[in-house]
Amino acid sequence: MKFVFYYIENLLEFVYAYVMGCAFMSVSCKSHRVYRCIAAIPLIFLFTLFAQNENYKFYTTIVCVLYTVILYVYVFHICMADAILLSALMFILLLVFEGVLTIILSITGISIGYIAFSLIKNLLVLVLALVLYKYASLNLLYGYIMTSNLYVKSLEVDVCIALFVFMLLSVTNFGRQADYTILFIFVSYMISINVETIYYQKRTDRQAKEIESYEKYLPIVEEMISYIRLQQHDFNNHLHAMQMLPLTHTDYDSLSKAVMSYSGDAKLIPAHLEVLKLNMKLVAGFLISKSEECMLHKKNFKIYIKNYSLQTIVPEYTLIEIMGILIDNAAEACSEEQGIYVQIDSRENKVHFCVSNPGPELTPQLRSLFFAKGYTTKQHDKGNHGLGLYKLKKIADSYNGMIILDNRIEDGQQLVCFEVRV
């Protein structure tokens, strides 16, 4: 009789797991997957034979979790990682419901035996699973977790492991030393998972930013390269035409006038196209886009490049973020026809990026205020300003960089110079 009870209990848990899997996966319980579940019936029989021994309670609890994961892989044809997340969701709901039921019985003072409690619990859990399957949109929760970053998935696994360990220790009768050993093992496991998760998520975020930067600025570079090729083709045609001029103009005066007239039609490549010689093509595309943006607003944008081979440990997308903060601040501080001067160099495995624009004399007080959070010289929309230089300081500090502020005179006007070395 005891064996029959355990078998019914395990069978109800299996049905609950299947129904919850269908609810999370948003598939019908009556689909062809039902026939795959038939293979689980003899396995549940063998599992019950093993589980009814009280001495094996610890092992059967672990086997139950592994069995559920394998069930989801087999029935729903999903990978092991997705099956683990799906099992974690299912067990979290199950353990929370068991905890709520235990609290209710404790508050009401109702005392029932273990067999009756297990039977009532499994029946109520199955009813709950059917209600959730019918009326709740659990597929949205599952979809959110599956498409979210590793931090969310790791949090789910952490919650599941914590609840699982609590349940495991509550159903076993180990000594205090054994309990501490089990806790130490699971805590170490959780820490290792979280460390690995943080590492891979940071790497994924970095790769995503790099891809985003390439998608944003590479088209600009490709467009300018095509423009250079067209200019080179036109320039070759102009040279060939000028070489033919002596054949049609035999005297000096007519030849001189023809050369002067024709050379005016030959377009020279703009000076900022030298930027394309930089080894970092995203940086080149970014600087070209900023140059065109400044020219559109009638602001002079001059770039001086001392070293075309930029060497730094800073990722290219972070370098673009640094340059963007300085150039945008300089552009906002300039009026029409004023100049923005950009100087790029690379020494000792660091990029030296300097942006200068007309500005006031730098006093010690002003130097200290520049990088304060929320400080801005803008008189309008102050709520959306004052964070750029503060963020720049944090980025520079994270890479052991240096920020240098200085004044210098250029074309008869006083400039404020921001130089970042990272």
C-alpha positions as CSV (number, residue, x, y, z in Angstrom):
1,M,0.0,0.0,0.0
2,K,2.8,2.4,0.8
3,F,4.4,1.7,-2.6
4,V,1.2,2.5,-4.4
5,F,0.9,5.8,-2.5
6,Y,4.5,6.8,-3.4
7,Y,3.9,5.8,-7.0
8,I,0.7,7.9,-7.3
9,E,2.6,10.8,-5.6
10,N,5.4,10.6,-8.1
11,L,3.0,10.2,-11.0
12,L,1.1,13.4,-9.9
13,E,4.4,15.3,-9.7
14,F,5.3,14.1,-13.2
15,V,1.9,15.2,-14.6
16,Y,2.4,18.6,-12.9
17,A,5.8,19.0,-14.4
18,Y,4.4,18.1,-17.9
19,V,1.5,20.6,-17.6
20,M,3.7,23.4,-16.3
21,G,6.2,22.7,-19.1
22,C,3.3,23.0,-21.7
23,A,2.2,26.2,-20.0
24,F,5.7,27.8,-20.1
25,M,6.4,26.6,-23.6
26,S,2.8,27.6,-24.8
27,V,2.1,24.2,-26.4
28,S,-1.0,22.0,-26.1
29,C,-1.1,19.3,-23.5
30,K,-2.9,17.1,-26.0
31,S,-0.2,17.2,-28.7
32,H,1.9,14.3,-29.8
33,R,4.2,15.0,-26.9
34,V,1.8,13.0,-24.7
35,Y,3.0,9.8,-26.4
36,R,6.5,10.6,-25.3
37,C,5.4,10.7,-21.7
38,I,4.2,7.1,-21.8
39,A,7.9,6.1,-21.7
40,A,8.2,7.8,-18.3
41,I,5.6,5.5,-16.6
42,P,8.0,2.5,-16.1
43,L,10.8,4.9,-15.2
44,I,8.5,6.4,-12.5
45,F,7.9,2.8,-11.3
46,L,11.7,2.2,-10.9
47,F,12.2,5.6,-9.3
48,T,9.4,4.8,-6.7
49,L,11.1,1.6,-5.8
50,F,14.3,3.5,-5.1
51,A,12.6,6.5,-3.4
52,Q,10.5,4.6,-0.8
53,N,13.7,3.8,1.1
54,E,14.0,6.5,3.8
55,N,17.8,6.1,3.8
56,Y,17.9,7.3,0.2
57,K,15.9,10.5,0.7
58,F,18.8,12.8,0.0
59,Y,19.7,11.0,-3.3
60,T,16.1,10.7,-4.5
61,T,15.6,14.5,-4.1
62,I,18.6,15.1,-6.4
63,V,17.6,12.4,-8.8
64,C,14.1,14.0,-9.0
65,V,15.6,17.3,-10.2
66,L,17.8,15.6,-12.8
67,Y,14.9,13.4,-13.9
68,T,12.8,16.5,-14.5
69,V,15.5,18.2,-16.6
70,I,15.9,15.1,-18.7
71,L,12.1,14.9,-19.1
72,Y,12.0,18.4,-20.5
73,V,14.9,17.6,-22.9
74,Y,13.2,14.5,-24.2
75,V,9.5,15.6,-24.3
76,F,10.0,19.2,-25.6
77,H,13.1,18.7,-27.6
78,I,15.0,21.6,-26.1
79,C,18.6,22.0,-25.2
80,M,20.0,21.1,-21.7
81,A,20.5,24.8,-20.7
82,D,16.9,25.7,-21.6
83,A,15.6,22.6,-19.8
84,I,17.5,23.6,-16.6
85,L,15.9,27.1,-16.7
86,L,12.5,25.6,-17.4
87,S,12.9,23.1,-14.5
88,A,14.1,26.0,-12.2
89,L,10.9,28.0,-13.0
90,M,8.7,24.9,-12.3
91,F,10.4,24.1,-9.0
92,I,10.3,27.7,-7.8
93,L,6.5,27.8,-8.2
94,L,6.2,24.3,-6.6
95,L,8.3,25.1,-3.6
96,V,6.7,28.5,-3.1
97,F,3.2,26.8,-3.2
98,E,4.4,24.2,-0.7
99,G,5.7,26.9,1.6
100,V,2.4,28.9,1.4
101,L,0.4,25.7,2.1
102,T,2.6,24.8,5.1
103,I,2.2,28.3,6.5
104,I,-1.6,28.2,6.1
105,L,-1.9,24.8,7.9
106,S,0.4,26.1,10.6
107,I,-1.7,29.3,11.2
108,T,-5.0,27.4,11.1
109,G,-3.7,24.8,13.5
110,I,-4.8,21.9,11.3
111,S,-2.6,18.8,11.9
112,I,-2.5,16.1,9.2
113,G,-0.2,13.2,8.6
114,Y,2.6,13.1,6.0
115,I,0.7,10.9,3.6
116,A,-2.5,13.0,3.7
117,F,-0.4,16.2,3.4
118,S,1.5,14.9,0.4
119,L,-1.7,13.7,-1.3
120,I,-3.5,17.1,-0.7
121,K,-0.5,19.0,-1.8
122,N,0.0,17.1,-5.1
123,L,-3.7,17.3,-5.9
124,L,-3.8,21.1,-5.2
125,V,-0.5,21.6,-7.2
126,L,-2.0,19.8,-10.2
127,V,-5.1,21.8,-10.0
128,L,-3.0,25.0,-9.8
129,A,-1.0,23.9,-12.8
130,L,-4.1,23.3,-14.9
131,V,-5.5,26.7,-13.9
132,L,-2.2,28.4,-14.8
133,Y,-2.1,26.4,-18.1
134,K,-5.6,27.5,-18.9
135,Y,-5.7,31.1,-17.9
136,A,-2.2,32.5,-17.2
137,S,0.3,33.6,-19.8
138,L,3.3,31.9,-18.4
139,N,4.8,31.8,-21.9
140,L,5.5,35.5,-21.6
141,L,7.5,35.0,-18.4
142,Y,9.4,32.2,-20.0
143,G,10.0,34.2,-23.1
144,Y,11.3,37.2,-21.1
145,I,13.7,35.0,-19.2
146,M,15.0,33.2,-22.3
147,T,15.6,36.5,-24.1
148,S,17.0,38.4,-21.1
149,N,20.7,38.6,-20.2
150,L,22.6,36.2,-18.1
151,Y,22.1,38.2,-14.9
152,V,18.3,37.4,-15.0
153,K,18.9,33.8,-15.8
154,S,21.5,33.5,-13.1
155,L,19.1,35.1,-10.5
156,E,16.5,32.5,-11.4
157,V,18.9,29.6,-10.9
158,D,20.1,31.2,-7.6
159,V,16.6,31.3,-6.3
160,C,15.9,27.8,-7.4
161,I,19.1,26.5,-5.8
162,A,18.4,28.3,-2.5
163,L,14.9,26.9,-2.3
164,F,16.1,23.5,-3.3
165,V,18.8,23.4,-0.6
166,F,16.2,24.5,2.0
167,M,13.9,21.7,0.9
168,L,16.7,19.2,0.8
169,L,17.8,20.0,4.4
170,S,14.3,19.9,5.6
171,V,13.6,16.4,4.3
172,T,16.9,14.9,5.5
173,N,18.1,14.1,9.0
174,F,21.8,14.7,8.7
175,G,23.8,16.1,11.5
176,R,24.7,19.8,11.8
177,Q,28.2,19.2,10.3
178,A,26.7,17.4,7.3
179,D,24.2,20.3,6.9
180,Y,27.1,22.8,6.9
181,T,29.0,20.7,4.4
182,I,26.0,20.6,2.0
183,L,25.5,24.4,2.4
184,F,29.2,25.0,1.7
185,I,29.0,22.9,-1.5
186,F,26.0,24.6,-2.8
187,V,27.1,28.1,-1.9
188,S,30.5,27.5,-3.6
189,Y,28.6,26.2,-6.6
190,M,26.4,29.3,-6.7
191,I,29.4,31.6,-6.4
192,S,31.2,29.9,-9.3
193,I,28.1,30.1,-11.5
194,N,27.7,33.8,-10.7
195,V,31.3,34.6,-11.3
196,E,31.2,32.8,-14.7
197,T,27.9,34.5,-15.5
198,I,29.3,38.0,-14.8
199,Y,32.4,37.2,-16.9
200,Y,30.4,36.0,-19.9
201,Q,27.8,38.7,-19.7
202,K,30.5,41.4,-19.6
203,R,32.1,39.8,-22.6
204,T,28.7,39.6,-24.4
205,D,28.0,43.3,-23.6
206,R,31.4,44.3,-24.9
207,Q,30.9,42.4,-28.2
208,A,27.4,43.8,-28.6
209,K,28.8,47.4,-28.2
210,E,31.5,46.6,-30.7
211,I,28.9,45.3,-33.2
212,E,26.7,48.3,-32.6
213,S,29.7,50.7,-33.2
214,Y,30.6,48.8,-36.4
215,E,27.1,49.0,-37.7
216,K,26.9,52.7,-37.0
217,Y,30.2,54.0,-38.2
218,L,31.5,51.5,-40.8
219,P,29.0,52.7,-43.5
220,I,30.5,56.2,-43.1
221,V,34.0,54.8,-43.7
222,E,32.8,52.8,-46.7
223,E,31.1,55.8,-48.1
224,M,34.2,58.0,-47.7
225,I,36.4,55.3,-49.3
226,S,34.1,55.1,-52.3
227,Y,34.3,58.9,-52.4
228,I,38.1,58.8,-52.4
229,R,38.1,56.2,-55.2
230,L,35.8,58.5,-57.3
231,Q,38.0,61.5,-56.6
232,Q,41.1,59.5,-57.6
233,H,39.5,58.5,-60.8
234,D,38.5,62.1,-61.6
235,F,41.9,63.3,-60.6
236,N,43.6,60.9,-63.0
237,N,41.2,62.1,-65.8
238,H,42.2,65.7,-65.0
239,L,45.9,64.9,-65.2
240,H,45.5,63.1,-68.5
241,A,43.5,66.0,-69.9
242,M,46.2,68.5,-68.8
243,Q,48.8,66.4,-70.4
244,M,46.9,66.7,-73.7
245,L,46.7,70.5,-73.5
246,P,50.1,71.2,-75.1
247,L,48.8,69.3,-78.2
248,T,45.9,71.7,-78.7
249,H,47.7,74.9,-77.4
250,T,51.0,75.4,-79.1
251,D,51.9,78.9,-77.9
252,Y,52.8,79.8,-74.3
253,D,50.0,82.4,-73.6
254,S,47.1,80.2,-74.7
255,L,48.6,77.2,-72.9
256,S,49.1,79.2,-69.7
257,K,45.5,80.4,-69.8
258,A,44.2,76.9,-70.5
259,V,46.1,75.4,-67.6
260,M,44.9,78.0,-65.1
261,S,41.4,77.7,-66.3
262,Y,41.3,73.9,-66.3
263,S,43.1,73.4,-62.9
264,G,40.2,75.3,-61.2
265,D,37.9,72.4,-62.1
266,A,40.1,69.8,-60.4
267,K,38.7,69.1,-56.9
268,L,41.1,68.3,-54.1
269,I,40.4,65.8,-51.5
270,P,39.3,67.5,-48.2
271,A,41.9,67.6,-45.5
272,H,39.9,65.6,-43.0
273,L,40.0,62.5,-45.3
274,E,43.5,62.0,-43.8
275,V,41.6,60.6,-40.9
276,L,40.9,57.4,-42.9
277,K,44.6,56.5,-42.5
278,L,44.0,55.7,-38.9
279,N,44.3,52.0,-38.0
280,M,41.0,52.2,-36.1
281,K,38.4,52.4,-38.7
282,L,35.5,53.0,-36.3
283,V,37.3,55.9,-34.8
284,A,37.9,57.3,-38.3
285,G,34.3,56.9,-39.2
286,F,33.2,58.6,-36.0
287,L,35.5,61.6,-36.5
288,I,34.4,62.0,-40.1
289,S,30.8,62.0,-39.0
290,K,31.5,64.6,-36.3
291,S,33.4,66.7,-38.8
292,E,30.5,66.8,-41.2
293,E,28.1,67.5,-38.3
294,C,30.2,70.6,-37.2
295,M,30.4,71.8,-40.8
296,L,26.6,71.5,-41.1
297,H,26.3,73.9,-38.1
298,K,28.9,76.2,-39.7
299,K,31.6,75.4,-37.1
300,N,35.2,74.9,-38.1
301,F,36.5,71.4,-37.3
302,K,40.3,70.9,-37.6
303,I,42.0,67.6,-37.0
304,Y,45.8,67.1,-36.5
305,I,47.0,63.6,-36.5
306,K,50.5,62.9,-35.2
307,N,50.4,59.1,-35.2
308,Y,48.1,57.1,-37.4
309,S,48.8,53.9,-35.5
310,L,46.7,54.1,-32.3
311,Q,47.7,51.7,-29.6
312,T,45.7,51.3,-26.4
313,I,44.0,48.8,-24.1
314,V,40.8,50.7,-24.3
315,P,38.1,49.1,-26.5
316,E,37.4,51.1,-29.7
317,Y,33.8,51.7,-28.7
318,T,34.9,53.2,-25.4
319,L,37.4,55.4,-27.2
320,I,34.6,56.6,-29.4
321,E,32.6,57.4,-26.2
322,I,35.5,59.4,-24.8
323,M,35.9,61.4,-28.1
324,G,32.2,61.9,-28.4
325,I,31.9,63.5,-24.9
326,L,34.8,66.0,-25.6
327,I,33.7,66.9,-29.1
328,D,30.1,67.3,-28.2
329,N,31.0,69.6,-25.3
330,A,33.3,71.6,-27.5
331,A,30.6,71.9,-30.2
332,E,28.0,73.1,-27.7
333,A,30.5,75.7,-26.3
334,C,31.3,77.1,-29.7
335,S,29.2,79.6,-31.7
336,E,29.2,79.8,-35.5
337,E,32.5,80.3,-37.3
338,Q,34.4,79.4,-34.2
339,G,36.9,76.6,-34.3
340,I,37.2,73.1,-32.7
341,Y,40.7,71.7,-32.8
342,V,41.3,68.0,-32.4
343,Q,44.7,66.5,-32.0
344,I,45.4,62.8,-32.0
345,D,48.6,61.0,-30.9
346,S,49.7,57.7,-29.5
347,R,52.6,57.0,-27.3
348,E,53.6,54.3,-24.8
349,N,50.6,52.2,-25.6
350,K,48.2,55.1,-24.8
351,V,46.1,57.3,-27.1
352,H,46.4,61.0,-26.5
353,F,43.2,62.7,-27.6
354,C,43.1,66.5,-27.2
355,V,40.1,68.7,-28.0
356,S,40.3,72.5,-27.8
357,N,37.6,75.2,-28.2
358,P,37.3,78.9,-27.3
359,G,36.7,79.2,-23.5
360,P,37.5,81.1,-20.3
361,E,40.7,81.0,-18.3
362,L,40.9,77.9,-16.2
363,T,41.1,78.8,-12.5
364,P,41.7,76.2,-9.7
365,Q,38.1,76.4,-8.7
366,L,36.8,75.9,-12.2
367,R,39.1,72.9,-12.8
368,S,37.6,71.2,-9.7
369,L,34.0,71.9,-10.8
370,F,34.4,70.6,-14.4
371,F,34.2,66.9,-13.4
372,A,31.6,67.3,-10.6
373,K,28.4,65.4,-11.2
374,G,25.7,67.8,-12.5
375,Y,27.9,70.8,-13.1
376,T,27.3,72.6,-16.4
377,T,27.8,76.0,-17.9
378,K,24.7,75.6,-20.1
379,Q,21.9,78.0,-19.3
380,H,19.1,76.0,-20.9
381,D,17.9,72.5,-20.2
382,K,20.3,72.0,-17.3
383,G,18.7,68.8,-16.3
384,N,20.1,67.0,-19.3
385,H,23.7,68.3,-19.0
386,G,26.5,68.0,-16.5
387,L,27.0,64.3,-16.7
388,G,29.4,64.0,-19.7
389,L,32.6,65.1,-18.1
390,Y,31.7,63.2,-14.9
391,K,31.3,60.0,-16.9
392,L,34.5,60.8,-18.8
393,K,36.4,61.0,-15.5
394,K,35.0,57.6,-14.4
395,I,36.0,56.0,-17.7
396,A,39.5,57.4,-17.6
397,D,39.9,56.3,-14.0
398,S,38.8,52.7,-14.8
399,Y,41.6,52.4,-17.4
400,N,44.2,54.2,-15.2
401,G,44.1,57.1,-17.7
402,M,44.8,60.8,-17.2
403,I,42.9,64.0,-18.0
404,I,44.8,67.2,-18.5
405,L,43.2,70.7,-18.6
406,D,45.1,73.7,-20.0
407,N,44.7,77.0,-21.8
408,R,46.5,78.0,-25.0
409,I,46.3,80.6,-27.7
410,E,45.3,79.7,-31.3
411,D,44.6,82.3,-34.0
412,G,44.5,85.1,-31.5
413,Q,41.9,83.5,-29.2
414,Q,42.1,81.7,-25.9
415,L,41.2,78.1,-26.0
416,V,40.3,75.5,-23.3
417,C,42.1,72.2,-23.9
418,F,40.9,68.9,-22.7
419,E,43.4,66.1,-23.2
420,V,42.7,62.5,-22.3
421,R,45.4,59.9,-22.2
422,V,44.1,56.3,-22.0
